[in-house]
């Protein structure tokens, strides 16, 4: 049952990535249809590839800058380092760089373009909340992300979504600017309005059609990767109770956090800044705490109760 679920999650993930390719292809076709030239559509795709390359190679520095992660050695965090080392040996992977993020929220994430350039980060809040067994389950989850090259897929899918968002907002703003810019001469105004109509049409098409589809596909891709990493943690630790106990403790923490959320609004500002970054949210171990169907549909992480139920089902 374990490996059957792994194969199912991998298949669902690649279906979502395939949907991204279709969205970008459709956007390029729409540009070509409006202009009757392939140059602009190629420029759109080329800009997307350049942006993705930048995000792909800069992901670790970007994430550590946003979260404030600090690299630690074996001497500075011996227990954490040994647990990461144990899971890297179990997975047959090189030892990743280990970071501690100075945040009270219990969380963790892995990043890097491949296992040879991987980094694994945990928050100080997670270290305080989890016992050794539960921490091993979380590290096994993150090591599964590294083993499955999830960071690469997540970086690409998050980068594609961000590129479509920036392109949509930029073209829409540029189109509106063409209509509001004052020029001399009727011919110059008509030419400027034609450019404005083109930019506005492409921008609105991306904003109203491509962006929502890309957003949902990005969320679906992330959810499937989380399910797969949960199962992968069981495979590495050989003990389902490690990750299940960690998720159950996060559920308890979420209930307590909701009770005190209104009392700590100062910390919410920094958290909102981090959560606004799609890559940070997609890579994080613990993000979503809602339980309703629509809330789950618009989340990049499955609900904690669904993750626990899926794990219990896979162990039967």
DOVO-239519 format. One record per residue: x, y, z of N, C-alpha, C, O in turn; residue number from 1. Coordinates in steps of 0.05 Angstrom, whole numbers, plus 5000, padded with zeros to 4 digits. Layout:
% residues N
- X Y Z X Y Z X Y Z X Y Z NUM
...
***
This chain:
% residues 316
- 5017 4976 5000 5000 5000 5000 5017 5025 5000 5011 5045 4987 1
- 5040 5024 5015 5058 5047 5017 5068 5056 4989 5066 5079 4982 2
- 5079 5037 4974 5091 5044 4948 5069 5049 4927 5074 5064 4908 3
- 5046 5038 4931 5023 5044 4913 5016 5074 4916 5010 5087 4896 4
- 5015 5084 4941 5009 5112 4945 5030 5130 4935 5025 5151 4924 5
- 5056 5122 4937 5078 5138 4926 5075 5141 4896 5078 5163 4886 6
- 5069 5119 4882 5065 5120 4853 5041 5138 4845 5042 5152 4826 7
- 5020 5136 4861 4996 5152 4855 5002 5182 4858 4994 5198 4842 8
- 5016 5189 4880 5023 5217 4884 5042 5228 4863 5039 5251 4854 9
- 5061 5211 4855 5079 5220 4833 5064 5225 4807 5069 5245 4794 10
- 5045 5207 4801 5029 5210 4776 5012 5236 4777 5011 5250 4758 11
- 5000 5241 4800 4983 5265 4803 4999 5290 4801 4990 5310 4790 12
- 5024 5289 4812 5041 5313 4811 5049 5320 4782 5047 5343 4774 13
- 5057 5300 4767 5065 5305 4739 5041 5313 4721 5045 5327 4702 14
- 5017 5304 4728 4994 5314 4714 4990 5344 4719 4983 5359 4700 15
- 4995 5353 4744 4992 5381 4750 5014 5397 4735 5008 5419 4725 16
- 5039 5387 4735 5060 5401 4720 5054 5402 4691 5059 5423 4678 17
- 5042 5381 4680 5033 5381 4652 5013 5403 4646 5012 5415 4625 18
- 4995 5407 4666 4976 5429 4664 4989 5456 4662 4979 5474 4647 19
- 5011 5460 4676 5027 5485 4674 5037 5490 4646 5035 5512 4635 20
- 5047 5468 4634 5058 5471 4607 5035 5479 4588 5040 5496 4570 21
- 5012 5468 4591 4989 5475 4574 4981 5505 4578 4975 5518 4559 22
- 4982 5514 4603 4975 5542 4608 4995 5561 4595 4986 5581 4582 23
- 5021 5556 4597 5041 5573 4584 5038 5571 4554 5041 5592 4540 24
- 5033 5547 4544 5030 5544 4515 5006 5559 4505 5006 5572 4484 25
- 4984 5558 4520 4959 5573 4512 4964 5603 4513 4954 5617 4495 26
- 4979 5612 4533 4984 5641 4535 5001 5650 4511 4997 5671 4499 27
- 5021 5634 4504 5038 5641 4481 5022 5640 4455 5026 5658 4438 28
- 5004 5621 4452 4987 5620 4428 4969 5644 4427 4965 5655 4405 29
- 4958 5653 4450 4940 5676 4450 4955 5701 4441 4944 5718 4426 30
- 4980 5704 4450 4996 5727 4442 5001 5726 4412 5000 5746 4398 31
- 5008 5702 4402 5013 5699 4373 4988 5704 4357 4989 5716 4335 32
- 4964 5696 4368 4939 5701 4354 4933 5730 4352 4923 5740 4331 33
- 4938 5746 4373 4932 5774 4373 4951 5790 4355 4943 5809 4342 34
- 4976 5782 4353 4996 5797 4339 5003 5786 4312 5016 5799 4295 35
- 4996 5761 4307 5003 5747 4282 5033 5745 4278 5042 5746 4255 36
- 5048 5744 4300 5077 5741 4298 5086 5723 4321 5076 5725 4344 37
- 5105 5706 4315 5114 5687 4335 5135 5699 4353 5142 5687 4373 38
- 5146 5722 4345 5167 5735 4361 5159 5741 4389 5174 5735 4408 39
- 5135 5753 4392 5127 5761 4419 5120 5737 4436 5126 5737 4460 40
- 5108 5716 4425 5103 5692 4440 5128 5679 4449 5130 5668 4471 41
- 5148 5678 4432 5175 5667 4439 5188 5684 4461 5201 5673 4478 42
- 5184 5710 4459 5195 5728 4480 5182 5722 4507 5196 5722 4527 43
- 5156 5717 4506 5142 5711 4531 5153 5685 4543 5158 5684 4567 44
- 5156 5664 4527 5166 5639 4537 5195 5641 4546 5203 5630 4566 45
- 5211 5657 4530 5239 5661 4538 5242 5675 4564 5259 5668 4581 46
- 5226 5696 4568 5226 5710 4594 5219 5692 4617 5231 5694 4638 47
- 5200 5675 4612 5192 5655 4633 5214 5637 4640 5219 5631 4663 48
- 5229 5627 4620 5251 5608 4624 5274 5622 4639 5286 5610 4657 49
- 5280 5647 4632 5301 5662 4645 5294 5667 4675 5311 5664 4692 50
- 5269 5674 4679 5260 5678 4707 5262 5652 4723 5271 5652 4746 51
- 5253 5630 4711 5254 5604 4725 5283 5596 4731 5289 5585 4753 52
- 5301 5602 4713 5329 5595 4717 5340 5611 4741 5355 5600 4758 53
- 5333 5636 4743 5342 5653 4765 5331 5642 4791 5346 5639 4811 54
- 5305 5636 4793 5293 5625 4817 5305 5598 4824 5310 5592 4847 55
- 5310 5582 4804 5320 5555 4807 5347 5554 4821 5352 5538 4839 56
- 5365 5572 4813 5392 5572 4824 5395 5590 4849 5415 5588 4863 57
- 5375 5607 4854 5376 5626 4876 5357 5618 4899 5355 5634 4918 58
- 5344 5595 4898 5323 5589 4917 5333 5588 4945 5320 5599 4963 59
- 5356 5575 4951 5365 5572 4978 5371 5599 4991 5363 5605 5013 60
- 5386 5616 4976 5393 5643 4987 5368 5659 4992 5366 5673 5012 61
- 5349 5657 4973 5324 5672 4976 5308 5663 5001 5299 5680 5016 62
- 5306 5637 5004 5290 5627 5027 5303 5633 5054 5290 5641 5073 63
- 5330 5631 5055 5343 5636 5080 5342 5666 5087 5342 5674 5110 64
- 5343 5683 5067 5341 5712 5071 5313 5719 5082 5311 5735 5100 65
- 5292 5707 5070 5265 5713 5078 5259 5703 5106 5247 5717 5122 66
- 5269 5679 5113 5263 5666 5139 5283 5673 5160 5278 5668 5184 67
- 5307 5682 5153 5328 5688 5173 5342 5663 5182 5353 5663 5204 68
- 5343 5642 5166 5356 5617 5173 5386 5620 5177 5400 5635 5162 69
- 5397 5607 5197 5426 5608 5204 5437 5580 5202 5426 5562 5215 70
- 5458 5575 5187 5470 5549 5185 5483 5541 5211 5497 5557 5224 71
- 5480 5515 5219 5491 5506 5244 5509 5481 5238 5505 5467 5218 72
- 5528 5477 5255 5547 5454 5252 5539 5432 5272 5521 5436 5288 73
- 5554 5410 5271 5549 5388 5290 5555 5398 5319 5540 5390 5338 74
- 5575 5415 5323 5581 5424 5350 5560 5443 5360 5555 5443 5385 75
- 5547 5459 5343 5527 5478 5352 5500 5466 5357 5486 5475 5375 76
- 5493 5445 5342 5467 5431 5346 5470 5401 5342 5462 5390 5322 77
- 5483 5388 5362 5491 5360 5358 5467 5341 5353 5469 5324 5336 78
- 5446 5343 5369 5423 5325 5366 5409 5328 5339 5404 5309 5325 79
- 5404 5353 5331 5392 5359 5306 5409 5349 5283 5399 5336 5264 80
- 5435 5354 5285 5453 5346 5263 5454 5316 5261 5455 5305 5238 81
- 5454 5302 5283 5455 5272 5282 5430 5260 5271 5431 5241 5256 82
- 5407 5272 5277 5382 5263 5265 5381 5267 5235 5372 5249 5220 83
- 5390 5290 5226 5391 5295 5197 5411 5275 5184 5405 5265 5162 84
- 5433 5271 5197 5453 5252 5187 5442 5224 5185 5447 5209 5166 85
- 5426 5216 5206 5414 5189 5206 5395 5186 5183 5395 5165 5169 86
- 5378 5206 5177 5359 5204 5156 5372 5206 5128 5362 5194 5109 87
- 5394 5221 5126 5408 5223 5100 5421 5196 5094 5421 5188 5070 88
- 5430 5182 5114 5442 5155 5110 5420 5135 5102 5424 5118 5085 89
- 5397 5137 5115 5374 5120 5109 5364 5124 5081 5356 5105 5067 90
- 5365 5149 5071 5356 5155 5044 5378 5151 5023 5372 5152 4999 91
- 5403 5146 5032 5425 5143 5014 5432 5168 5000 5439 5168 4976 92
- 5431 5191 5014 5436 5217 5003 5459 5231 5016 5466 5224 5039 93
- 5472 5251 5003 5492 5267 5016 5481 5282 5039 5457 5289 5039 94
- 5497 5288 5059 5488 5304 5082 5482 5333 5073 5499 5347 5062 95
- 5457 5342 5077 5450 5369 5070 5461 5389 5090 5468 5382 5112 96
- 5462 5414 5082 5468 5435 5102 5445 5438 5121 5422 5435 5113 97
- 5451 5443 5146 5430 5445 5166 5427 5474 5176 5447 5487 5183 98
- 5402 5484 5176 5396 5511 5185 5376 5511 5208 5359 5493 5209 99
- 5378 5530 5225 5358 5536 5245 5346 5563 5240 5361 5583 5238 100
- 5320 5564 5238 5306 5590 5233 5295 5600 5260 5280 5586 5273 101
- 5301 5624 5268 5293 5635 5294 5264 5644 5295 5259 5668 5298 102
- 5246 5625 5292 5217 5631 5293 5203 5613 5313 5211 5590 5317 103
- 5184 5623 5327 5169 5608 5347 5150 5588 5335 5142 5568 5347 104
- 5141 5593 5310 5123 5575 5296 5137 5549 5290 5159 5549 5279 105
- 5125 5526 5297 5138 5500 5291 5136 5494 5261 5114 5490 5250 106
- 5159 5493 5248 5159 5489 5219 5186 5479 5210 5205 5479 5225 107
- 5187 5469 5185 5212 5460 5173 5209 5460 5143 5187 5460 5133 108
- 5231 5461 5129 5230 5460 5100 5258 5451 5089 5278 5454 5102 109
- 5257 5440 5065 5282 5432 5051 5283 5448 5025 5263 5453 5013 110
- 5307 5455 5017 5310 5470 4992 5336 5461 4978 5353 5447 4990 111
- 5340 5470 4954 5363 5463 4938 5354 5450 4912 5334 5436 4911 112
- 5370 5453 4891 5362 5444 4865 5365 5413 4861 5353 5402 4843 113
- 5381 5400 4878 5385 5371 4877 5397 5362 4904 5405 5379 4920 114
- 5398 5336 4909 5408 5326 4934 5437 5335 4940 5444 5338 4964 115
- 5453 5340 4920 5480 5349 4924 5482 5378 4933 5502 5387 4944 116
- 5461 5394 4929 5460 5422 4936 5437 5428 4955 5426 5449 4955 117
- 5430 5408 4972 5406 5411 4989 5413 5424 5016 5435 5422 5026 118
- 5392 5436 5027 5393 5448 5054 5368 5440 5068 5347 5439 5056 119
- 5370 5436 5094 5346 5429 5110 5345 5448 5134 5365 5451 5148 120
- 5322 5460 5137 5319 5480 5158 5296 5473 5177 5275 5464 5167 121
- 5299 5478 5202 5278 5474 5222 5276 5500 5239 5297 5513 5243 122
- 5253 5506 5248 5250 5530 5265 5256 5523 5294 5254 5500 5302 123
- 5264 5543 5310 5269 5539 5338 5243 5530 5352 5244 5516 5372 124
- 5220 5539 5342 5195 5531 5354 5190 5501 5350 5179 5488 5369 125
- 5198 5490 5328 5195 5461 5323 5213 5445 5342 5205 5425 5353 126
- 5237 5455 5346 5256 5441 5364 5246 5441 5392 5251 5421 5407 127
- 5232 5462 5401 5221 5463 5428 5197 5445 5431 5192 5433 5452 128
- 5180 5443 5409 5155 5429 5411 5157 5399 5409 5144 5384 5423 129
- 5175 5390 5391 5176 5361 5385 5197 5347 5403 5217 5358 5411 130
- 5190 5322 5410 5210 5305 5423 5227 5293 5401 5223 5298 5377 131
- 5247 5277 5409 5267 5266 5390 5254 5249 5368 5261 5251 5345 132
- 5235 5232 5376 5221 5214 5358 5205 5230 5337 5205 5224 5313 133
- 5190 5250 5346 5174 5266 5328 5191 5283 5310 5185 5287 5286 134
- 5213 5294 5321 5231 5309 5304 5243 5292 5282 5248 5301 5260 135
- 5249 5266 5289 5259 5248 5269 5238 5244 5246 5246 5242 5223 136
- 5212 5243 5253 5192 5240 5233 5190 5264 5215 5187 5261 5190 137
- 5193 5289 5226 5193 5313 5210 5217 5314 5191 5215 5321 5168 138
- 5241 5307 5202 5265 5307 5186 5263 5286 5164 5273 5291 5142 139
- 5251 5263 5170 5246 5243 5150 5229 5253 5128 5233 5247 5104 140
- 5209 5269 5135 5191 5282 5115 5207 5300 5097 5204 5299 5072 141
- 5223 5317 5109 5239 5336 5093 5260 5321 5076 5266 5329 5053 142
- 5272 5300 5087 5292 5285 5072 5278 5271 5048 5291 5266 5027 143
- 5253 5263 5051 5238 5251 5029 5234 5272 5007 5235 5265 4983 144
- 5229 5297 5014 5228 5318 4994 5254 5320 4978 5253 5322 4953 145
- 5276 5318 4992 5302 5318 4978 5306 5294 4961 5314 5296 4938 146
- 5299 5270 4971 5303 5246 4956 5285 5245 4931 5293 5235 4910 147
- 5261 5256 4933 5242 5256 4911 5246 5280 4892 5230 5283 4873 148
- 5266 5296 4896 5271 5320 4880 5246 5339 4881 5240 5353 4861 149
- 5233 5339 4904 5209 5357 4906 5216 5386 4905 5201 5402 4895 150
- 5240 5393 4915 5248 5421 4915 5249 5432 4887 5242 5454 4881 151
- 5259 5415 4868 5261 5423 4840 5233 5427 4829 5228 5448 4815 152
- 5215 5408 4834 5187 5411 4823 5173 5435 4835 5160 5450 4821 153
- 5176 5438 4862 5163 5460 4876 5174 5487 4866 5159 5506 4862 154
- 5200 5489 4863 5212 5514 4853 5202 5521 4825 5196 5544 4820 155
- 5200 5501 4808 5190 5506 4781 5161 5514 4781 5154 5534 4768 156
- 5144 5500 4796 5116 5506 4796 5110 5533 4809 5094 5549 4799 157
- 5124 5539 4831 5121 5565 4844 5132 5588 4826 5120 5609 4825 158
- 5154 5582 4813 5165 5602 4795 5147 5608 4771 5144 5632 4763 159
- 5135 5588 4760 5116 5592 4738 5092 5608 4747 5084 5626 4732 160
- 5082 5602 4770 5059 5618 4780 5067 5647 4784 5052 5665 4777 161
- 5090 5651 4797 5099 5679 4802 5104 5694 4776 5097 5718 4774 162
- 5115 5680 4756 5120 5693 4730 5094 5701 4717 5092 5724 4707 163
- 5074 5684 4717 5048 5690 4705 5035 5714 4720 5023 5731 4708 164
- 5038 5714 4747 5027 5736 4763 5040 5763 4755 5027 5783 4751 165
- 5067 5763 4755 5081 5787 4748 5075 5797 4719 5072 5820 4714 166
- 5074 5777 4701 5068 5784 4673 5040 5796 4671 5035 5816 4657 167
- 5020 5784 4685 4993 5793 4684 4990 5822 4695 4978 5839 4682 168
- 5002 5826 4718 5000 5853 4730 5016 5874 4714 5006 5896 4711 169
- 5039 5866 4704 5055 5884 4688 5042 5893 4662 5041 5916 4656 170
- 5031 5873 4648 5018 5879 4622 4992 5895 4626 4986 5913 4610 171
- 4977 5888 4647 4952 5903 4652 4958 5932 4659 4945 5950 4650 172
- 4979 5936 4676 4986 5963 4683 4997 5979 4659 4990 6002 4655 173
- 5013 5965 4643 5024 5978 4619 5001 5985 4599 5001 6007 4587 174
- 4982 5967 4596 4959 5973 4579 4943 5997 4588 4935 6014 4572 175
- 4937 5998 4614 4922 6021 4625 4938 6047 4622 4927 6068 4617 176
- 4965 6044 4625 4982 6068 4622 4981 6079 4594 4983 6103 4590 177
- 4979 6061 4574 4978 6071 4546 4952 6087 4541 4953 6106 4525 178
- 4930 6080 4554 4905 6094 4550 4905 6121 4565 4891 6139 4556 179
- 4920 6123 4586 4920 6148 4602 4943 6167 4594 4943 6190 4603 180
- 4962 6158 4578 4984 6175 4570 4975 6195 4549 4962 6187 4529 181
- 4982 6220 4552 4974 6240 4533 4996 6244 4512 5019 6247 4519 182
- 4989 6243 4486 5008 6247 4465 4997 6267 4445 4973 6272 4444 183
- 5014 6278 4429 5005 6297 4409 5000 6283 4382 5016 6266 4374 184
- 4979 6290 4370 4972 6279 4344 4953 6255 4345 4955 6239 4363 185
- 4935 6255 4327 4914 6234 4326 4927 6207 4320 4919 6186 4332 186
- 4945 6206 4301 4957 6180 4293 4973 6168 4316 4972 6144 4321 187
- 4989 6185 4330 5004 6175 4353 4986 6164 4375 4992 6144 4387 188
- 4963 6178 4379 4944 6168 4399 4932 6141 4391 4929 6124 4408 189
- 4925 6138 4366 4914 6113 4356 4934 6090 4359 4927 6068 4368 190
- 4959 6095 4352 4980 6075 4354 4983 6067 4384 4986 6043 4390 191
- 4984 6087 4401 4988 6082 4430 4964 6066 4441 4968 6048 4457 192
- 4940 6073 4432 4916 6059 4441 4916 6030 4431 4906 6012 4445 193
- 4926 6026 4407 4927 5998 4397 4946 5981 4414 4940 5958 4421 194
- 4969 5993 4421 4988 5979 4439 4975 5975 4466 4977 5953 4478 195
- 4960 5995 4476 4947 5992 4501 4926 5970 4501 4924 5955 4520 196
- 4911 5969 4479 4890 5948 4477 4903 5920 4477 4893 5901 4489 197
- 4926 5917 4463 4940 5892 4462 4950 5884 4489 4945 5861 4498 198
- 4964 5902 4502 4975 5896 4529 4953 5889 4549 4955 5871 4565 199
- 4931 5905 4547 4909 5901 4566 4895 5874 4561 4887 5860 4580 200
- 4892 5866 4535 4878 5841 4529 4895 5817 4539 4884 5799 4551 201
- 4921 5818 4534 4938 5796 4544 4940 5796 4574 4938 5775 4586 202
- 4943 5819 4586 4944 5821 4615 4920 5811 4629 4921 5796 4648 203
- 4896 5819 4619 4871 5810 4631 4866 5780 4626 4856 5766 4644 204
- 4874 5770 4603 4872 5741 4597 4889 5725 4617 4880 5705 4628 205
- 4913 5735 4622 4930 5721 4641 4919 5724 4669 4919 5704 4685 206
- 4909 5747 4676 4899 5753 4703 4873 5737 4709 4870 5727 4731 207
- 4855 5736 4690 4829 5724 4695 4827 5695 4688 4810 5681 4699 208
- 4844 5685 4671 4843 5657 4663 4867 5641 4671 4866 5621 4686 209
- 4891 5649 4661 4915 5634 4665 4923 5634 4695 4931 5613 4705 210
- 4921 5657 4708 4930 5658 4736 4914 5641 4755 4926 5626 4771 211
- 4887 5641 4754 4872 5623 4772 4878 5594 4767 4880 5578 4786 212
- 4881 5586 4741 4888 5558 4735 4915 5551 4746 4919 5530 4757 213
- 4935 5569 4741 4962 5564 4751 4962 5563 4782 4977 5546 4793 214
- 4946 5579 4794 4945 5579 4824 4935 5553 4834 4946 5541 4853 215
- 4913 5543 4823 4901 5518 4832 4920 5494 4826 4922 5476 4842 216
- 4934 5495 4803 4953 5474 4797 4977 5475 4816 4987 5454 4824 217
- 4986 5499 4823 5008 5502 4842 5000 5490 4869 5016 5476 4881 218
- 4976 5495 4878 4967 5484 4903 4964 5454 4902 4972 5440 4921 219
- 4953 5444 4880 4949 5415 4877 4976 5401 4877 4979 5379 4889 220
- 4996 5412 4863 5022 5400 4862 5035 5399 4889 5046 5378 4897 221
- 5032 5421 4905 5044 5422 4931 5030 5401 4950 5044 5388 4965 222
- 5004 5399 4948 4990 5380 4966 4998 5352 4961 5002 5336 4979 223
- 5001 5344 4935 5009 5317 4929 5038 5312 4939 5043 5290 4948 224
- 5055 5331 4937 5082 5328 4946 5083 5324 4977 5100 5309 4987 225
- 5065 5337 4991 5064 5334 5020 5055 5306 5028 5067 5294 5046 226
- 5035 5296 5014 5026 5269 5020 5049 5249 5015 5053 5231 5030 227
- 5063 5253 4993 5085 5235 4985 5107 5236 5006 5119 5215 5012 228
- 5114 5260 5015 5135 5263 5035 5127 5251 5062 5144 5240 5076 229
- 5102 5252 5069 5093 5240 5094 5097 5209 5093 5108 5197 5111 230
- 5089 5198 5070 5093 5169 5066 5123 5162 5065 5132 5142 5076 231
- 5139 5180 5053 5167 5176 5051 5181 5176 5078 5200 5162 5083 232
- 5170 5192 5097 5181 5193 5124 5177 5166 5137 5195 5157 5151 233
- 5155 5153 5133 5150 5127 5144 5170 5107 5133 5180 5090 5147 234
- 5175 5110 5107 5194 5091 5093 5222 5094 5105 5236 5074 5107 235
- 5230 5119 5112 5257 5123 5122 5260 5116 5151 5280 5104 5160 236
- 5240 5124 5168 5242 5119 5196 5234 5090 5204 5242 5081 5225 237
- 5219 5077 5187 5208 5050 5192 5190 5050 5216 5185 5030 5229 238
- 5179 5074 5223 5161 5076 5246 5140 5097 5240 5145 5121 5241 239
- 5115 5088 5232 5094 5108 5225 5087 5127 5248 5078 5149 5243 240
- 5091 5118 5273 5083 5135 5295 5100 5161 5297 5092 5180 5309 241
- 5124 5161 5285 5141 5185 5286 5127 5209 5273 5124 5229 5285 242
- 5120 5206 5247 5108 5228 5233 5079 5232 5242 5069 5255 5243 243
- 5064 5211 5248 5036 5214 5257 5035 5229 5283 5019 5247 5286 244
- 5053 5222 5302 5054 5236 5328 5061 5266 5324 5050 5283 5338 245
- 5079 5271 5305 5087 5299 5300 5063 5315 5289 5059 5338 5297 246
- 5049 5303 5270 5025 5317 5259 5003 5321 5280 4990 5342 5280 247
- 4999 5301 5297 4979 5304 5318 4987 5326 5338 4970 5341 5347 248
- 5012 5329 5343 5021 5350 5361 5018 5377 5348 5012 5397 5361 249
- 5021 5378 5322 5017 5403 5307 4987 5411 5308 4981 5435 5309 250
- 4970 5391 5307 4941 5397 5309 4935 5409 5336 4920 5429 5338 251
- 4946 5398 5357 4942 5409 5384 4953 5437 5386 4941 5455 5398 252
- 4976 5442 5374 4988 5468 5374 4971 5488 5359 4968 5511 5368 253
- 4959 5479 5337 4941 5497 5321 4917 5506 5337 4909 5529 5335 254
- 4906 5488 5353 4883 5496 5370 4891 5517 5390 4876 5536 5394 255
- 4913 5513 5403 4923 5532 5423 4930 5559 5410 4926 5580 5421 256
- 4941 5557 5386 4950 5582 5372 4925 5599 5364 4927 5623 5366 257
- 4903 5586 5356 4879 5600 5350 4868 5616 5374 4857 5637 5370 258
- 4871 5605 5397 4861 5618 5421 4877 5643 5428 4866 5662 5439 259
- 4903 5643 5422 4920 5665 5429 4928 5683 5406 4944 5701 5409 260
- 4917 5677 5382 4925 5692 5358 4920 5722 5360 4936 5738 5352 261
- 4897 5730 5372 4890 5758 5374 4908 5773 5394 4909 5798 5393 262
- 4921 5759 5411 4938 5771 5431 4966 5778 5421 4981 5791 5435 263
- 4973 5768 5398 5000 5771 5388 5000 5780 5359 5008 5766 5341 264
- 4990 5804 5355 4987 5814 5328 5014 5825 5317 5017 5829 5293 265
- 5033 5831 5334 5058 5842 5325 5073 5821 5309 5085 5827 5288 266
- 5072 5795 5318 5086 5774 5303 5072 5767 5277 5085 5756 5259 267
- 5046 5774 5275 5031 5767 5251 5042 5782 5226 5040 5771 5204 268
- 5053 5806 5230 5063 5821 5207 5086 5806 5193 5086 5804 5169 269
- 5105 5797 5209 5128 5783 5198 5119 5757 5185 5128 5749 5164 270
- 5100 5743 5198 5090 5718 5188 5075 5722 5162 5078 5706 5143 271
- 5060 5744 5160 5045 5749 5135 5065 5755 5112 5059 5747 5089 272
- 5087 5768 5118 5107 5773 5097 5119 5748 5087 5122 5744 5062 273
- 5125 5729 5104 5136 5703 5096 5115 5687 5080 5121 5675 5060 274
- 5091 5687 5091 5070 5671 5078 5062 5681 5051 5051 5666 5034 275
- 5068 5707 5045 5062 5718 5019 5080 5707 4998 5074 5708 4974 276
- 5103 5696 5005 5122 5685 4986 5112 5656 4979 5112 5639 4997 277
- 5105 5651 4954 5094 5625 4947 5113 5602 4951 5105 5579 4957 278
- 5139 5607 4948 5159 5586 4951 5162 5578 4980 5165 5554 4986 279
- 5161 5598 4998 5163 5592 5026 5140 5575 5035 5143 5555 5049 280
- 5116 5583 5026 5092 5568 5034 5092 5540 5023 5085 5520 5036 281
- 5100 5537 4998 5100 5511 4985 5120 5491 4997 5115 5467 4998 282
- 5142 5501 5007 5163 5484 5017 5160 5478 5047 5171 5459 5057 283
- 5144 5495 5061 5142 5492 5090 5128 5466 5098 5111 5456 5083 284
- 5135 5455 5121 5124 5430 5130 5096 5434 5141 5078 5418 5135 285
- 5091 5455 5156 5066 5460 5169 5056 5487 5163 5067 5507 5172 286
- 5035 5489 5146 5024 5515 5138 4995 5517 5144 4986 5537 5156 287
- 4980 5497 5135 4951 5500 5134 4937 5485 5157 4945 5463 5165 288
- 4917 5498 5169 4904 5487 5192 4874 5485 5189 4860 5475 5208 289
- 4862 5494 5167 4833 5494 5163 4823 5466 5157 4839 5448 5152 290
- 4796 5462 5157 4785 5436 5153 4763 5435 5132 4754 5413 5125 291
- 4754 5457 5123 4732 5458 5104 4742 5451 5075 4765 5455 5069 292
- 4724 5440 5059 4731 5431 5032 4743 5454 5015 4764 5451 5003 293
- 4729 5477 5015 4738 5499 4999 4765 5510 5009 4782 5518 4993 294
- 4768 5511 5035 4793 5520 5046 4816 5502 5038 4838 5511 5032 295
- 4811 5476 5039 4831 5456 5031 4838 5459 5001 4861 5455 4994 296
- 4818 5464 4985 4822 5467 4956 4841 5491 4950 4857 5490 4931 297
- 4839 5512 4966 4855 5536 4961 4879 5537 4980 4888 5559 4987 298
- 4889 5514 4989 4913 5513 5006 4935 5498 4991 4929 5479 4976 299
- 4960 5506 4997 4983 5491 4985 4991 5467 5002 5009 5452 4994 300
- 4978 5463 5025 4983 5440 5042 4956 5426 5048 4936 5440 5052 301
- 4956 5399 5049 4931 5386 5058 4926 5392 5088 4945 5400 5102 302
- 4902 5389 5097 4896 5393 5125 4911 5372 5141 4916 5350 5132 303
- 4918 5379 5166 4932 5360 5183 4917 5335 5188 4928 5313 5188 304
- 4890 5337 5191 4874 5313 5196 4874 5295 5171 4873 5270 5174 305
- 4874 5307 5147 4875 5290 5123 4902 5276 5120 4903 5254 5111 306
- 4923 5290 5127 4949 5278 5125 4952 5254 5144 4963 5234 5137 307
- 4941 5258 5168 4941 5236 5188 4925 5212 5178 4933 5189 5180 308
- 4900 5218 5167 4883 5197 5158 4895 5182 5134 4893 5158 5132 309
- 4909 5197 5116 4922 5185 5093 4944 5166 5102 4948 5145 5090 310
- 4959 5175 5122 4981 5158 5133 4970 5133 5145 4981 5111 5141 311
- 4949 5136 5161 4937 5112 5174 4926 5093 5154 4928 5068 5157 312
- 4915 5103 5132 4904 5086 5111 4926 5072 5096 4923 5048 5089 313
- 4949 5085 5092 4971 5073 5077 4985 5051 5093 4998 5034 5082 314
- 4981 5051 5120 4994 5031 5136 4978 5005 5138 4988 4985 5149 315
- 4953 5005 5128 4936 4981 5130 4945 4960 5110 4933 4938 5109 316
***
